Amino acid sequence: MITAPKRHIVFASAAIFLVILAIAGLASFGSGALERTMIVFFVSLIGVAGIGVYSGNSGILSFGHVGFMGIGAYCASLLTLPVPLKTATLPNLPSWLATTQLDFVLATLIAVLFVGVVAAIIGAAIGRLEGSAATIATLGLLIIVHGVTIGWRDVTRGAQTFFGVPRETTLWTAAIACVIALIAARLYRDSISGLRLRAGRDNAIAANAVGINIQKERLVSFIVSAMIMALAGALLAHFLGAFSPKKFYFTDTFFLLSMLIVGGMSTVTGAFTGAVVITLITEILRRFESGFTLFGFEMPTIFGTTQIGIGLIILFAMFRKANGLAGLKEWEERLFDREISPQNAPTASQPIEEHTELQASGLVMQFGGLTAVNDVSFTLKPGEIFGLIGPNGSGKTTVMNMLSCVLKPTVGSVKLGDTELIGRKSNEVANFGIARTFQNIRLFPDLTVYQNVHVAALSTRQGKNAEARTYAALHRLGLLDRADEDSGTLSYGDQRRVEIARALACEPTLLFLDEPAAGMNREETDDLMETLRKLCAELGIGILIVDHDLKLINELCDRVAVLNEGKMIAEGTPEEVRNNPAVVEAYLGRSA
Ligand SMILES: Nc1ncnc2c1ncn2[C@@H]1O[C@H](COP(=O)(O)OP(=O)(O)OP(=O)(O)O)[C@@H](O)[C@H]1O
């Protein structure tokens, strides 16, 4: 399912179609050299878009994708190579392959599917790694593919040139394949999987908390991107007619990654921009490489002019445009807003049907020698607001992290009804009806307010009524008219409200709020208190709230527990707790 408005997708697809075909049309009137340059441009653009599907959406830079291009090239070429040539140059091929000669399109399709299967196996392993570890693993992948290609002589001719591949890639086949690849990349970005992956890229802990299984989404994007790379590889092989393993190694990786970085990783607009800029720079500087005359002066030959130029443009992009020349938005996202019509939006939230009590028993959390939480037990009932207070460092956030499975306690149990939560993954908890916010705001800053909330609704309760839940949550927190803004640009108070709306879109039975009023002024805090009261009264949600604002705790909470140095020193109504001597001592010191 696609999450972007229909007209965005229609405009984007139409623009891709028209621009690529216009470029191909113009190039077809030019010289043979121009036509060849444009074929390479289209193939490069497919490659950049392919890497972008994985790297742009996951935030993990991949050095390994050119390896998939290589596998696609060899695979498709082995299927189209004339049988007599195979017999002569690859005598040890398995007989079924030696006697197979397919048409270019069918061979390309098979190569794309084959690479999809290979990517599923490799991606299942790489998807478990985070950040730079994942990037380094992709580098290992490139080296392994290169090594296998050289070593598997019977099939690839080893380090020697693989020649005789029918030259089937014309300007128009490259252009049409480019349109298909770019539209596929664009659709993936705005698919549910793409939106979830972008959320995970922006903040993995928050993404888990709204039910997103980031590893699964990474795997999907890895497969889609590898298949697009295979398409690029098959086209390139059938354009060149002859190639060696060197063609699919560091040099091409450098070129494609420089396009991606310069243009912008996270959009198809960025892939296009990067491919245009780097192709132009390469073409211009290549002409100066062998020396030129300027105002009568003979300029000497400068080796590596092209690489130096590309290096400089990467430096420029990093200093001036860290998100690439095209930025973080697709062109049509900047042109048209989402149509948010508060009048027509479904805004009624459903009262919660299942009401389950949460029972925390004997929770202990040790960090090395420090016991941050020591034997804490309490119950959170549906429809009540339970406050957890205590001095700084007393263990409140640690308790909340254990309840939401972000941390596994050293000892203890957390039961929701009869279900034990300890040992579960944090992305499973949202589907048990537990949603939360964080002490340090954890939004998905590159997504809009609407997308922040929508992705949570799509990732919980099997995505049922996701749109209605999104609107209802935005409405409750007074955010409908800000739905189109980038969440990262909002004030602290508004960001906190987006976090609560996002949690609410999960349709929770229990809501954990870690300092929800931090950064809000008094008026905003009062509004928030009113909203939280309504959530309890109208929907029957149970709320666990950690805050230092004692006015908020006193006025809002039905029951309050006090932590001090990891131990629970009091529990009761706000008034009982206020008058408890142990609490007064913990807050004000023994002399009080
Ligand atoms: N991941 C961690 N690794 C090591 N120590 C930690 C970790 N998380 C928390 N702590 C320590 O555990 C203790 C309790 O921290 P916690 O953040 O739960 O307190 P808190 O009551 O929420 O504090 P505050 O009100 O300042 O947010 C502190 O001493 C903190 O330094």
The ligand as a Gaussian input file, in Angstrom:
#p B3LYP/6-31G(d) Opt

LIG

0 1
 N       21.718000       2.568000      30.180000
 C       22.279000       2.903000      31.352000
 N       23.518000       2.500000      31.652000
 C       24.085000       2.811000      32.850000
 N       23.467000       3.514000      33.802000
 C       22.232000       3.953000      33.568000
 C       21.563000       3.674000      32.335000
 N       20.329000       4.220000      32.373000
 C       20.227000       4.824000      33.565000
 N       21.355000       4.667000      34.280000
 C       21.595000       5.143000      35.643000
 O       20.528000       4.657000      36.431000
 C       20.136000       5.634000      37.368000
 C       18.665000       5.925000      37.209000
 O       18.515000       6.639000      35.979000
 P       17.092000       7.070000      35.448000
 O       17.312000       7.789000      34.164000
 O       16.196000       5.913000      35.419000
 O       16.611000       8.092000      36.567000
 P       15.409000       9.114000      36.517000
 O       14.731000       9.032000      37.822000
 O       14.573000       8.892000      35.337000
 O       16.203000      10.484000      36.417000
 P       15.721000      11.891000      35.785000
 O       14.604000      12.396000      36.615000
 O       16.942000      12.744000      35.865000
 O       15.313000      11.583000      34.397000
 C       21.029000       6.847000      37.145000
 O       22.096000       6.777000      38.077000
 C       21.536000       6.648000      35.740000
 O       22.800000       7.226000      35.584000

